[in-house]
Amino acid sequence: MKRTAILLIFTILLLSCKKEAPITYKYSEKEDLFACSSVDMELIKEALYAFEDYVTNNHSFREPFTTAKGYANYWSVATTDRMPFINKLDDHTKAIFNALKDEQDLWVNNGNKVTLNYNGEFMSCLIDNVKNEEAKRVMSALVETKTFRSNIFTPALDRNTKQFLVDKSLAAYVALDLFYAKLFQIDFSKPYKAPPPPPENEHEGHNH
């Protein structure tokens, strides 16, 4: 009986250790995003700013390293089947991704890839808060006609990546659908062979 009790306690402790550790929120002092009741917006905020740190540190390529350069150079990854630099992801970003996976209404598995749930409450809330009126119009029309695809929508942004610095709703779309959604393809328990880096974009995003 005593042995059984010890084994039971050991099993409980083992299972407890396997649970994901809670996320430490590093960006709480950063500017808040838009309000949306359907998801954990503190998690979305943390995800966006972690993504911006990732592009700044890994896609600027030359000093001075800026988020504007990072966005501009990441665009060739965002709008193609290229993967982010998986070997450059820190533990914090991976922890955020694991937490985002639990937001089940946020995602749709289309069989061969995972995307944002374009017909979900969060997407509707995100679109309502987009500052770029043309982008908002295109997003709304694509969602309404159930034809939203990232490769259909992103040309409407016309490579104006600087707008992501001020339009945090669009930036959140890029972070979630064009970065974190890609990570569903990766088995982090196995070694990952990094692809060659994308070509450098000399500009920091176009303004129109």
C-alpha angles and dihedrals in degrees: 000000000000091000091050091052092051091050090050092051091047091051092050091049091048092051090047091054091053093058115104112262114244116264119258106224107226098173103050091122092055123101112287119243128226122303119258125162098198096074140027099274092189087062092047089050091050090048093052097049092044088053091050090052089050094053092043093052099037109027104039089078095186138045132297087053108208136171089235091059090043093055092045094052095040090057091082087057096041095054098043139048090267116125127229118254094281093185089058096057112112125219091257093058091047090051090051090051091051090052092047090054088063090059089086097176088057095068142051124200107216094187099259098037144015120237138169113284096258092189095048131106093253093057090050090049092047093051092050089059099046110120097201101086095199092050090047091051093050094045092049093048093049093048092046092052091041091236099114113141126157092234090054096046104041096066087064088066089062093212090291092146094160089076090070088070091065104022102066093178091061089042090054089052091052093046095049105036100030101036117018094036088058090058091068086077092062128087100207091193090071131063113266123218108217118227121227113280119265119253114278119254108219093205131073094228128297126268120211 
